[in-house]
Amino acid sequence: MKLDRITGNTENYGHHLQGFCTNPACEPGALGRQVAEHPEGSQQLPDGVHLFECCSCKHRFEVQEQSSAPTEVAPVITSGLSTLTVPCPWCGHRNEYKAEVWPWLNSGGVFAITPITAYAVDCSECHAAYTLRPQAE
């Protein structure tokens, strides 16, 4: 049986390679310590590929470790922007983020652009966590 394979980085999830289940049907969404690295069966995997299992739904998947991609994305945006679409630095999937998700940082539903404003986000495709730091034009 072929398992799903995603990419990961130990800089994500508190120095753990993967922090949650990749099964869209997994009810808890499994952020946190909901997955465990599975040693049995990992002997057949290539170097840098790890086997994980969800503690809730028992879904198994592989994570290929990557350490060369940046953990911060700093797009140049115009002021007054309420929605931002950026590619994931790990897999390239284009993710859309809305300013209204962070009401304590953004006023009026638009992204704040300051030298210190940063947003912790994750990719909807590969689930990698990274920092989004919009820059002014």
N, C-alpha and C positions, 0 to 999 in steps of 0.2 A: 504494500500500500504506500503510495507516494504521499508524503506529508507536505503541508504548507511550509514555505521557507521565507522568512523575513530577514531584514538586516537589523543589527543592533550594535550598541556601543556601551562599554562599561561606564562611560561618563553619564549615562542616563540612569534614572531610577536609583539614585543613591549608591552608585558603583555596582549595581547589579545589571547583568546583561539584558534582562527582560523583566518588566514589571507587571504585565497583565496578559490575560488570555486574548488570542486573536480570533476566536470563534464568535461571529456576530450574534449567534443564538445564545451565547452565555449570558444568563440573566444578570448577574452582578456587574457585568462590564469588567470586573476583575482588576481594578486598579489597586495596587498595593502588593502585598505578599501572597497573591492568589495563585501564583505559578511556582513550580519547583523544577529545578534542573534534574533531568532523569539520567542517571549513569548507565542503566542497563539499555543496551542497544546503541549507545553512543560510540562504541568501539568501531563500528562500521562507517561512521561518519568521517568526512575529510577534516583535516586540521582547521580550526577556527569555526567549526559548525557545532552547535550545542543542541541537545534535545530537551524540550520542556514539556510539561504536562500541567494543565489547569487543575487546581485542587477542587474546583466546583463541578465542572462538566466533564472532566477527564480528557478533554481535547488535547491531542499531542501535535506539536509543531516544532520546526527547526529554526534556529536563529544563527545566522552567519555573522560573525563578529567583524565589524569594520571600525577602524579607528582614525581614518584619514580625513573624514568629512568634517566640516566646521559645525560647531554646536550653536552658532549664532547666525541669524539671517538679519541683515540690515538694509531693507529696501528704502529707496528714496521715494517719498510720497509728497503729494500736495496737501496743504492744510485743508481741513474740513472734510476729510475722507472718512466715511463710516464703515466701509467694507474694504478689506485688503486681501488680495490673492497672491500667495507666494509659493514657490516650489520648495518641497522638502529637501534639505541638504543631504539626506541619506538616500532617498529613492527617486526624487524628482517629481513626485506626485504634487499637483497644484492644489493647495489647501486654501479655503476661504475663511477668513476670520472677521468677525463683526465687533466694532468698538463697543456696542451695547453690552457685550459679555463682561466687560470690566468697568462697571459704572463708577467704582471708587477711583479709577485712574483717568477716565475719560468723561468730559462734561458735554452735554448736548448730543450724545451719541456719535461723536467723532473722535478719531484717534488723537491722543495727546502726543506732541512731538517735542521732547526735551532731551537733553544729553543723558539724563538718568532714567528715562522711562523705558522699561523693558517688560515683555509679556512672556510668561512661561506657556508654551503651546506644545501640542503633539500632533503628529501626522495622522490623518484619518486612514491612510493606506497601510503604512508600515509601523505605525504607533511609536516611532522614535520621538523622544522629547528634545526640544531645542528652544532657544531664546529668540524672540522676535523683537527687534529694536528698530522701529521706523525712524528714518532720518529725514530732515527737512530738505527741500529742493535747494 
